[in-house]
């Protein structure tokens, strides 16, 4: 894609719930507004996406999971008119219900919620995917019999140093650290950090310094602050902070399930999306980065915000509201971190937003 296409958003959605699959939208840099350009339903339930730039590909390559019982991953080129075009084969991940994916060491990794595993697939020079090279299966369970009867890998991501891959497991209340061996196409388990039982960790975000990480918990509306040692590959929990007022569920018909955590580019603010409460929380961070303080919570511009994303400029937040079928955008106040609703666009069963 040319320079004029630098500001594009890619939106995943659940085709099984009426979504269009992958939607491409143009981004107005001045207003944050999204304008839908094209979409494709070439794969079922592309609930999470990530963007790459393969050496032999002409421009951006978009990768998607297919969050099905027989999970899969796929690669897409994006034509000049914004149309996503499937390239190569749709590859099984040898796991069920993949919910997240990330690129590391010329491989694509998927976190498979249903089977509690992480899969590694090689990426060719042209951006296409090869067959699954390795599957690392998690073990364990948590105290919540309904949600933690076994492992449920929910997120996989590379650390800022590029040395390690971390997987966040809701079912085992833990975060695993692995090394990638690109020559052998394998994942090498390195360490596992236990978090407080029953919290149900879902997603993790790093502080821009690379020395701290924040694990958002789904089964309790809290964030666990951790120190990250990139040399040793060790994650050390330091404490927890609430992402909502303690009385948030009093009289509520729907329980709150936090979904995503985002850290500002300058490291001063942390935001979370909260399903059920249907809000975006603002937490302030001091110079230590170890004591998030809840400062505000504002409406998410819809219902059931499954994902929250900061645009590359750091000026706009985007909430993918699954149940109301829209993506809302918010202008971030540079002084307070409080987002102000600025608009929304219809995207049925929206599940994530990423940027090229």
C-alpha positions as CSV (number, residue, x, y, z in Angstrom):
1,X,0.0,0.0,0.0
2,X,1.2,3.5,-0.8
3,X,1.8,6.3,1.7
4,X,-1.7,7.7,1.1
5,X,-3.0,4.5,2.6
6,X,-0.9,4.8,5.8
7,X,-4.0,5.6,7.9
8,X,-6.2,2.6,7.7
9,X,-8.0,0.6,10.3
10,X,-8.8,-3.1,10.1
11,X,-11.8,-4.3,12.1
12,X,-12.5,-8.0,13.0
13,X,-16.0,-9.3,13.7
14,X,-18.0,-12.5,14.3
15,X,-19.6,-13.7,11.1
16,X,-21.5,-16.2,13.2
17,X,-23.3,-13.2,14.9
18,X,-24.0,-11.3,11.7
19,X,-20.6,-9.6,11.3
20,X,-19.0,-8.9,7.9
21,X,-15.7,-10.6,8.8
22,X,-12.8,-8.3,8.2
23,X,-13.7,-4.6,7.5
24,X,-11.2,-2.1,6.2
25,X,-11.8,1.6,7.0
26,X,-10.1,4.9,6.1
27,X,-9.0,7.0,9.1
28,X,-9.4,10.7,9.2
29,X,-6.3,11.9,11.1
30,X,-7.9,15.2,12.1
31,X,-11.2,13.8,13.5
32,X,-10.4,10.2,14.2
33,X,-13.4,9.2,12.1
34,X,-13.6,5.9,10.3
35,X,-15.1,5.5,6.8
36,X,-15.8,1.9,5.7
37,X,-14.1,1.0,2.4
38,X,-14.5,-2.8,2.0
39,X,-14.9,-6.1,3.8
40,X,-14.5,-9.8,3.3
41,X,-16.0,-12.9,5.0
42,X,-13.3,-15.2,3.5
43,X,-12.8,-16.8,6.9
44,X,-15.3,-17.4,9.7
45,X,-15.2,-15.4,12.9
46,X,-12.0,-13.4,12.4
47,X,-12.2,-12.1,15.9
48,X,-8.6,-10.8,16.2
49,X,-6.2,-9.4,13.7
50,X,-2.6,-8.2,13.5
51,X,-0.6,-6.4,10.8
52,X,2.8,-7.4,9.4
53,X,5.1,-6.4,6.5
54,X,6.6,-9.5,4.8
55,X,9.8,-8.9,2.9
56,X,8.5,-10.4,-0.3
57,X,5.0,-8.9,-0.1
58,X,4.0,-5.7,-1.7
59,X,2.9,-3.7,1.3
60,X,0.8,-4.6,4.4
61,X,-0.1,-8.2,5.2
62,X,-3.0,-8.7,7.5
63,X,-3.3,-11.8,9.7
64,X,-6.5,-13.1,11.2
65,X,-7.6,-16.0,13.5
66,X,-10.7,-17.9,12.8
67,X,-12.2,-18.4,16.2
68,X,-13.9,-21.7,15.5
69,X,-13.9,-25.1,17.2
70,X,-11.4,-26.2,14.6
71,X,-9.4,-23.0,14.8
72,X,-7.4,-21.6,11.9
73,X,-5.3,-18.6,10.8
74,X,-5.2,-16.8,7.5
75,X,-3.1,-14.1,5.7
76,X,-4.5,-11.3,3.6
77,X,-3.0,-8.7,1.2
78,X,-4.8,-5.4,1.1
79,X,-5.4,-4.0,-2.4
80,X,-5.2,-0.3,-3.2
81,X,-8.9,0.2,-2.9
82,X,-8.9,-1.3,0.6
83,X,-10.2,-4.8,-0.3
84,X,-8.6,-7.6,1.8
85,X,-7.6,-10.5,-0.4
86,X,-6.8,-13.9,0.9
87,X,-3.3,-15.1,0.1
88,X,-2.0,-18.6,0.5
89,X,-3.9,-21.3,2.4
90,X,-6.0,-21.0,5.5
91,X,-4.0,-23.0,8.0
92,X,-5.4,-25.1,10.9
93,X,-3.8,-24.1,14.2
94,X,-4.3,-27.6,15.7
95,X,-6.3,-26.0,18.5
96,X,-9.8,-24.7,19.2
97,X,-11.2,-21.2,19.6
98,X,-8.1,-19.0,18.8
99,X,-8.7,-15.6,20.3
100,X,-5.5,-13.7,19.7
101,X,-2.4,-13.7,17.5
102,X,1.0,-12.1,17.3
103,X,4.1,-12.1,15.1
104,X,7.6,-13.1,16.4
105,X,10.8,-14.3,14.7
106,X,9.2,-14.8,11.2
107,X,6.4,-16.8,12.8
108,X,2.8,-16.2,13.6
109,X,1.6,-17.4,17.0
110,X,-2.0,-17.9,18.1
111,X,-3.5,-18.2,21.5
112,X,-6.1,-20.9,21.5
113,X,-8.7,-20.3,24.2
114,X,-10.7,-23.5,23.8
115,X,-7.8,-26.0,23.8
116,X,-5.6,-23.9,26.1
117,X,-2.6,-23.9,23.8
118,X,-0.3,-21.7,21.7
119,X,0.4,-22.5,18.1
120,X,3.4,-21.4,16.0
121,X,3.1,-21.1,12.2
122,X,6.0,-20.1,9.9
123,X,5.5,-16.9,7.7
124,X,7.0,-17.1,4.2
125,X,8.7,-14.1,2.5
126,X,5.5,-13.4,0.6
127,X,3.5,-13.3,3.9
128,X,1.7,-16.6,3.4
129,X,1.5,-19.1,6.3
130,X,2.9,-22.5,6.4
131,X,1.5,-25.5,8.3
132,X,1.6,-25.4,12.1
133,X,5.2,-26.1,13.2
134,X,4.6,-26.4,17.0
135,X,1.8,-26.4,19.5
136,X,2.6,-25.7,23.2
137,X,-0.2,-27.0,25.4
138,X,-0.9,-25.4,28.8
139,X,-1.8,-27.4,31.9
140,X,-3.6,-26.5,35.0
141,X,-6.9,-25.0,36.2
142,X,-8.4,-22.4,38.5
143,X,-11.0,-22.2,41.3
144,X,-13.9,-21.0,39.1
145,X,-15.4,-24.3,37.9
146,X,-17.5,-22.5,35.2
147,X,-14.6,-20.7,33.6
148,X,-11.4,-22.3,34.9
149,X,-11.9,-26.1,34.6
150,X,-8.8,-26.2,32.4
151,X,-6.3,-23.9,30.6
152,X,-7.6,-21.1,28.4
153,X,-4.9,-19.2,26.6
154,X,-6.4,-15.8,25.8
155,X,-3.5,-13.7,24.5
156,X,0.0,-14.2,23.1
157,X,2.5,-11.4,22.4
158,X,6.2,-10.6,22.1
159,X,7.8,-8.6,24.8
160,X,9.3,-5.2,23.8
161,X,12.9,-6.6,23.7
162,X,11.8,-9.2,21.1
163,X,13.5,-11.9,23.2
164,X,10.4,-13.5,24.6
165,X,6.9,-14.5,23.9
166,X,4.3,-14.3,26.7
167,X,0.9,-16.1,26.8
168,X,-1.8,-15.1,29.2
169,X,-4.0,-17.9,30.4
170,X,-7.4,-17.2,32.0
171,X,-8.0,-20.8,33.0
172,X,-4.8,-21.3,35.0
173,X,-4.4,-17.7,36.5
174,X,-0.9,-17.4,35.1
175,X,1.3,-15.9,32.4
176,X,3.8,-18.2,30.6
177,X,7.1,-17.0,29.1
178,X,8.6,-18.8,26.2
179,X,11.6,-18.4,23.9
180,X,11.2,-18.8,20.1
181,X,13.6,-21.1,18.2
182,X,13.1,-19.9,14.6
183,X,15.5,-22.5,13.2
184,X,13.6,-25.4,14.6
185,X,10.2,-23.6,14.6
186,X,9.6,-24.4,18.2
187,X,8.5,-22.7,21.4
188,X,10.7,-23.3,24.5
189,X,9.0,-22.9,27.9
190,X,11.1,-20.7,30.1
191,X,9.0,-19.5,33.1
192,X,5.5,-19.3,34.5
193,X,4.1,-16.6,36.8
194,X,1.2,-17.4,39.0
195,X,-1.3,-14.7,39.6
196,X,-4.0,-14.6,42.4
197,X,-6.3,-17.5,42.0
198,X,-9.7,-16.8,40.5
199,X,-8.7,-13.5,38.8
200,X,-8.8,-14.9,35.3
201,X,-6.1,-12.9,33.5
202,X,-7.1,-12.1,30.0
203,X,-4.7,-9.6,28.3
204,X,-1.4,-7.9,29.1
205,X,0.1,-4.6,28.0
206,X,3.6,-3.3,28.5
207,X,4.6,0.1,29.8
208,X,6.6,2.0,27.1
209,X,9.7,1.7,29.3
210,X,9.6,-2.0,28.9
211,X,10.1,-2.5,32.6
212,X,6.5,-3.1,33.7
213,X,3.5,-4.9,32.5
214,X,-0.2,-4.7,33.4
215,X,-2.3,-7.8,33.3
216,X,-6.0,-7.2,33.0
217,X,-8.2,-9.7,34.8
218,X,-11.5,-10.8,33.3
219,X,-13.1,-12.6,36.3
220,X,-12.4,-9.7,38.7
221,X,-12.3,-6.0,37.5
222,X,-8.7,-5.5,38.5
223,X,-5.3,-5.0,36.9
224,X,-2.2,-6.8,38.2
225,X,0.9,-4.7,38.1
226,X,4.1,-6.7,37.3
227,X,7.8,-5.9,37.0
228,X,9.3,-7.3,33.8
229,X,12.9,-8.4,33.5
230,X,13.7,-8.8,29.8
231,X,17.2,-10.1,30.5
232,X,16.0,-13.0,32.7
233,X,12.6,-13.4,31.1
234,X,10.8,-13.1,34.4
235,X,7.5,-11.5,35.3
236,X,7.1,-10.5,38.9
237,X,3.6,-9.5,40.3
238,X,3.8,-6.4,42.5
239,X,0.1,-5.8,43.4
240,X,-3.4,-5.2,42.1
241,X,-5.5,-2.1,41.4
242,X,-9.3,-1.8,40.7
243,X,-10.4,-0.7,37.3
244,X,-13.9,0.2,38.5
245,X,-15.4,1.5,41.7
246,X,-15.9,-1.2,44.3
247,X,-19.7,-0.8,44.2
248,X,-19.9,-1.0,40.4
249,X,-21.9,-4.3,40.3
250,X,-24.4,-3.3,43.0
251,X,-27.9,-3.7,41.5
252,X,-26.4,-4.4,38.1
253,X,-28.2,-7.0,35.9
254,X,-25.0,-8.0,34.1
255,X,-21.7,-8.8,35.7
256,X,-18.6,-6.8,34.5
257,X,-16.0,-8.6,32.4
258,X,-13.0,-6.4,31.6
259,X,-11.6,-7.2,28.1
260,X,-8.6,-5.0,27.1
261,X,-5.9,-2.9,28.6
262,X,-4.0,-0.1,26.8
263,X,-1.1,2.1,28.0
264,X,-0.5,5.6,26.7
265,X,2.6,6.3,24.6
266,X,4.0,8.6,27.3
267,X,3.3,6.0,30.1
268,X,1.1,8.4,32.1
269,X,-2.3,6.7,31.6
270,X,-3.8,3.2,31.4
271,X,-7.2,2.5,30.0
272,X,-9.4,-0.6,30.2
273,X,-12.5,-1.7,28.4
274,X,-15.2,-3.1,30.6
275,X,-18.0,-5.3,29.2
276,X,-21.2,-5.3,31.2
277,X,-20.4,-2.0,32.8
278,X,-20.0,-0.8,29.1
279,X,-17.3,1.7,30.0
280,X,-13.7,2.8,29.5
281,X,-11.8,3.3,32.7
282,X,-8.9,5.8,33.0
283,X,-6.1,5.0,35.5
284,X,-3.2,7.4,36.1
285,X,0.4,6.2,36.4
286,X,3.1,7.9,38.5
287,X,6.8,7.9,37.8
288,X,7.3,4.5,39.3
289,X,4.6,3.0,36.9
290,X,3.7,0.6,39.8
291,X,0.6,2.3,41.3
292,X,-2.3,2.8,38.9
293,X,-5.0,4.9,40.4
294,X,-8.6,4.9,39.0
295,X,-9.4,8.4,37.9
296,X,-12.6,8.1,35.8
297,X,-14.9,5.8,33.8
298,X,-16.8,7.0,30.8
299,X,-19.3,5.2,28.5
300,X,-17.9,3.1,25.7
301,X,-20.3,4.5,23.1
302,X,-22.1,1.2,22.7
303,X,-22.5,-2.2,24.4
304,X,-20.0,-4.9,25.3
305,X,-16.7,-3.4,24.4
306,X,-14.6,-6.4,23.4
307,X,-11.5,-4.4,22.4
308,X,-9.9,-1.1,23.0
309,X,-7.1,0.3,20.7
310,X,-5.0,3.4,20.7
311,X,-4.2,4.8,17.3
312,X,-0.6,5.3,16.2
313,X,-0.7,9.0,17.0
314,X,-1.8,8.4,20.6
315,X,-4.7,10.9,20.2
316,X,-7.6,8.6,19.6
317,X,-9.0,5.6,21.4
318,X,-11.3,3.1,19.5
319,X,-13.7,0.7,21.2
320,X,-15.1,-2.3,19.3
321,X,-18.6,-2.7,20.8
322,X,-19.6,-6.3,20.0
323,X,-23.3,-6.3,21.1
324,X,-24.3,-2.9,19.8
325,X,-22.4,-3.6,16.5
326,X,-20.3,-0.4,16.2
327,X,-16.9,1.0,16.6
328,X,-16.7,4.3,18.6
329,X,-13.8,6.7,18.7
330,X,-12.7,9.0,21.5
331,X,-10.4,12.0,21.6
332,X,-7.9,11.6,24.5
333,X,-7.4,14.6,26.7
334,X,-3.6,15.0,26.9
335,X,-3.7,16.4,30.4
336,X,-6.2,14.1,32.1
337,X,-6.2,11.0,29.9
338,X,-10.1,11.1,29.9
339,X,-11.5,10.1,26.5
340,X,-14.3,12.2,25.0
341,X,-16.7,10.4,22.6
342,X,-16.3,11.8,19.1
343,X,-18.3,9.5,16.8
344,X,-19.0,5.9,15.8
345,X,-19.5,3.7,12.7
346,X,-21.7,0.6,12.3
347,X,-19.7,-2.6,12.3
348,X,-22.0,-5.6,13.2
349,X,-20.5,-7.9,15.9
350,X,-17.3,-5.9,16.1
351,X,-14.5,-7.6,18.0
352,X,-11.2,-5.7,17.4
353,X,-9.5,-2.8,15.7
354,X,-5.9,-2.6,14.5
355,X,-4.0,-0.1,12.4
356,X,-1.6,-0.2,9.5
